[in-house]
Amino acid sequence: MPSSRNYIGRAAALLLLPVLTACGHQTRLAETDTAPSARLQQDVRTHQGLDATLWMQTSAEFQAAAWQNFLFASLRLEQALEDPGWTAALEQDGAEVADLPPAIIVDIDETIIDNSPYQAFLVTEGLTYEPISWDRWVRRSEAVALKGAREFLNRAESLGVTVFYVTNRDAEHEPATRRNLERERMPIDSSRDVVLMKGEHGWDSDKTSRRRFIAESHRILLLLGDDLNDFVSAKEPAPEPRLALAEQHRDLWGTKWFLFANPGYGSWEQSLFGMDYSLSQEEKQRLKSRHLRPVEF
C-alpha cells in the first residue's frame, strides 16, 4: 500500500487509537498535525471502507483465498522451473530467457503483508487517505504476513528462485519496508537490490520499467499482486477498458499471474471517478455511485 495509492478510507491520524489487528493484538498510531477539519465525521456504521476492512480482518473466505492462491502459485512455480521458455512478464520474450536465472515478482501490500489495521484505524476515525498517517504506519514495520505468503516465498528461495519485491511504496520507505519483510521472515537476497520502490532510480508508479529491469537479468516465472497494474500497465481512467485488458490476458490468470482480492482500495476504485484526484470526497462518491447497476422492479 504505497503512499500514492488512494485508500477508500485513509487520512491523518489525529489521536492515539487502538486498532485491532488481524492477529488479535492492539497497535497505536501517533498523533499527527493534521487539522480536525480533515476528518469526515462519518459514522463508523456507514463508512465506505467498513465492510471491506471487516472482510479482510475477520472472514474465513479472505484467509482461504490467500492460501488457495499461494498453493496454486507453488504448483505453477515447479512447472515453470521445468520449462526453459516459461516467462510471466509481457516485457520478456520467452524465446530468449532459457539461460537466465529464475525469479518471481511480488507486490507487497495486500499481496504478502496485511495493512488492514491501518484501514481499520481510518474506518473508526471516519477518515480518508492522507500521507502523514500512512507514513507513520509504514515506519512501524508492523504489517503481518498474509496466510501462506511466508511459506511460499521461502519455498521459492529454496528452489533457487530470486524473489523481487516491486512496490509503489515511496523510496524513502525502503528501510522500514525491509524491516517489515525481515520481521515477517520473508527472503531477501543480500547479493542484489530486490526491493524495488517507486521513486528509486527514477521509477514512477508504472511498474513496467521495473519489470523490464528485472527481465534483463532474470527469467520471470510468476507475477503476484492485488492490482491490475502489478501485471500490466493499466492507466485507463474508466473501468470498461480495464475489464477488456483483463480479458485480453485471461489465459495468464491462475497460470502465470496470481491476483489477490483487495476490496479496500486500488486503481479499480480510482477508475470509477476518472482518476481525478483533485475532486472532493463527495464528488468522488457521486461519480462512483453512478457505476452501480441495481435491479429494476
FILUM-188889 format. One line per field, with one value per residue (C-alpha): residue number from 1; x, y, z; residue in one letter. Coordinates in steps of 0.1 Angstrom, whole numbers. Example, Ala and Ser with C-alpha at 12.3 -4.5 7.8 and 13.67 -1.06 7.14 Angstrom:
% residues 2
resi	(1_2);
u	(123_137);
v	(-45_-11);
w	(78_71);
resn	(a_s);
% end
This chain:
% residues 297
resi	(1_2_3_4_5_6_7_8_9_10_11_12_13_14_15_16_17_18_19_20_21_22_23_24_25_26_27_28_29_30_31_32_33_34_35_36_37_38_39_40_41_42_43_44_45_46_47_48_49_50_51_52_53_54_55_56_57_58_59_60_61_62_63_64_65_66_67_68_69_70_71_72_73_74_75_76_77_78_79_80_81_82_83_84_85_86_87_88_89_90_91_92_93_94_95_96_97_98_99_100_101_102_103_104_105_106_107_108_109_110_111_112_113_114_115_116_117_118_119_120_121_122_123_124_125_126_127_128_129_130_131_132_133_134_135_136_137_138_139_140_141_142_143_144_145_146_147_148_149_150_151_152_153_154_155_156_157_158_159_160_161_162_163_164_165_166_167_168_169_170_171_172_173_174_175_176_177_178_179_180_181_182_183_184_185_186_187_188_189_190_191_192_193_194_195_196_197_198_199_200_201_202_203_204_205_206_207_208_209_210_211_212_213_214_215_216_217_218_219_220_221_222_223_224_225_226_227_228_229_230_231_232_233_234_235_236_237_238_239_240_241_242_243_244_245_246_247_248_249_250_251_252_253_254_255_256_257_258_259_260_261_262_263_264_265_266_267_268_269_270_271_272_273_274_275_276_277_278_279_280_281_282_283_284_285_286_287_288_289_290_291_292_293_294_295_296_297);
u	(0_23_16_4_-24_-57_-75_-112_-108_-74_-62_-42_-42_-54_-50_-38_-63_-62_-68_-75_-51_-57_-38_-56_-32_-36_-15_-15_-7_9_-8_-4_-5_-35_-63_-97_-114_-98_-120_-152_-170_-186_-205_-185_-215_-218_-181_-175_-145_-162_-173_-141_-119_-140_-139_-101_-98_-124_-135_-125_-130_-102_-77_-88_-84_-48_-40_-55_-35_-2_-9_-16_13_36_24_29_63_75_60_77_111_109_101_131_109_84_80_52_63_49_82_101_104_102_124_154_153_164_198_187_183_147_129_94_79_56_38_40_9_-22_-3_22_15_-17_-23_-59_-51_-43_-75_-94_-80_-93_-128_-131_-120_-141_-111_-98_-63_-36_1_11_-7_3_39_36_21_47_76_63_70_42_22_18_22_-8_-16_7_29_60_59_55_83_108_99_107_141_148_143_169_143_151_122_119_95_81_61_47_57_79_117_120_101_126_144_111_97_128_125_89_98_126_103_79_108_105_135_157_186_216_237_215_187_155_132_123_105_86_110_141_163_137_110_74_43_40_58_65_100_109_96_117_147_144_137_172_189_163_136_104_83_54_38_17_-2_-35_-39_-41_-10_10_8_3_2_-35_-38_-72_-94_-125_-135_-145_-111_-96_-121_-111_-74_-80_-100_-72_-48_-73_-50_-24_-46_-41_-12_14_-4_-19_-43_-51_-85_-84_-118_-105_-85_-67_-68_-101_-117_-98_-110_-146_-140_-118_-86_-92_-76_-85_-122_-137_-146_-182_-178_-158_-186_-212_-192_-185_-222_-231_-214_-238_-261_-292_-320_-352_-385);
v	(0_28_63_72_46_61_43_42_51_67_100_117_101_127_109_77_50_13_-8_-45_-63_-95_-115_-101_-76_-38_-12_26_54_85_119_139_176_174_197_183_198_170_144_133_130_99_73_40_21_40_43_31_10_-8_-40_-43_-40_-63_-89_-87_-89_-115_-136_-172_-165_-140_-164_-193_-172_-164_-200_-210_-185_-195_-232_-229_-205_-231_-257_-234_-225_-260_-264_-232_-243_-274_-252_-232_-210_-201_-164_-145_-110_-93_-73_-105_-128_-164_-175_-156_-164_-201_-192_-166_-174_-177_-151_-142_-107_-100_-68_-62_-45_-67_-94_-107_-84_-71_-35_-38_-25_9_7_-2_29_51_35_40_77_83_94_93_89_113_106_116_87_63_73_67_32_22_33_10_-20_-40_-54_-91_-117_-130_-166_-188_-159_-167_-204_-198_-172_-193_-223_-203_-193_-229_-238_-213_-186_-150_-131_-95_-72_-45_-20_15_25_56_51_68_39_12_8_4_-19_-41_-42_-53_-81_-93_-92_-115_-138_-131_-140_-110_-117_-99_-100_-75_-50_-70_-44_-20_11_39_69_47_51_75_48_61_43_24_-9_-17_-2_-23_-55_-47_-40_-74_-91_-81_-104_-130_-152_-141_-172_-157_-123_-119_-88_-72_-46_-49_-27_-54_-74_-49_-11_-3_35_38_62_41_5_-7_-7_-22_-51_-55_-56_-83_-103_-99_-117_-143_-172_-159_-157_-186_-199_-172_-143_-146_-118_-113_-99_-63_-47_-18_3_3_15_-2_23_52_44_49_86_90_91_128_132_169_161_164_132_139_143_111_93_107_95_61_56_61_28_8_-15_-21_-44_-27_-36);
w	(0_-12_-1_-37_-36_-26_1_3_39_48_63_90_124_149_182_198_189_195_163_165_142_123_148_178_194_195_178_180_156_169_169_137_129_106_115_127_96_75_92_76_109_94_114_116_105_72_64_29_40_68_51_31_61_82_54_53_91_101_72_67_30_28_45_24_-8_2_10_-23_-43_-28_-32_-69_-73_-57_-82_-111_-99_-101_-135_-147_-135_-158_-189_-200_-222_-195_-187_-170_-180_-211_-211_-217_-248_-238_-267_-252_-215_-212_-198_-173_-136_-124_-104_-93_-88_-59_-49_-11_3_4_-16_10_40_56_62_74_109_93_73_105_121_93_95_132_128_97_77_41_29_40_36_72_90_62_67_105_99_74_96_124_102_119_90_93_66_47_53_32_20_41_32_-5_-7_13_-8_-39_-24_-16_-52_-63_-74_-66_-51_-63_-43_-66_-46_-51_-16_-18_-19_15_30_18_52_71_44_46_84_80_55_77_108_89_78_41_20_9_-14_1_-31_-50_-45_-47_-30_-59_-48_-66_-70_-69_-99_-114_-115_-114_-103_-135_-127_-164_-161_-131_-146_-177_-154_-138_-172_-183_-158_-147_-162_-146_-137_-119_-110_-79_-69_-58_-86_-124_-126_-109_-141_-170_-174_-167_-165_-183_-162_-166_-157_-191_-208_-177_-179_-216_-207_-181_-206_-232_-209_-195_-202_-178_-147_-124_-146_-145_-129_-94_-83_-46_-36_-23_-19_1_-24_-57_-92_-97_-73_-88_-123_-111_-106_-137_-116_-109_-75_-74_-68_-33_-15_-20_-58_-59_-41_-65_-96_-81_-73_-110_-118_-96_-116_-95_-104_-116_-100);
resn	(m_p_s_s_r_n_y_i_g_r_a_a_a_l_l_l_l_p_v_l_t_a_c_g_h_q_t_r_l_a_e_t_d_t_a_p_s_a_r_l_q_q_d_v_r_t_h_q_g_l_d_a_t_l_w_m_q_t_s_a_e_f_q_a_a_a_w_q_n_f_l_f_a_s_l_r_l_e_q_a_l_e_d_p_g_w_t_a_a_l_e_q_d_g_a_e_v_a_d_l_p_p_a_i_i_v_d_i_d_e_t_i_i_d_n_s_p_y_q_a_f_l_v_t_e_g_l_t_y_e_p_i_s_w_d_r_w_v_r_r_s_e_a_v_a_l_k_g_a_r_e_f_l_n_r_a_e_s_l_g_v_t_v_f_y_v_t_n_r_d_a_e_h_e_p_a_t_r_r_n_l_e_r_e_r_m_p_i_d_s_s_r_d_v_v_l_m_k_g_e_h_g_w_d_s_d_k_t_s_r_r_r_f_i_a_e_s_h_r_i_l_l_l_l_g_d_d_l_n_d_f_v_s_a_k_e_p_a_p_e_p_r_l_a_l_a_e_q_h_r_d_l_w_g_t_k_w_f_l_f_a_n_p_g_y_g_s_w_e_q_s_l_f_g_m_d_y_s_l_s_q_e_e_k_q_r_l_k_s_r_h_l_r_p_v_e_f);
% end
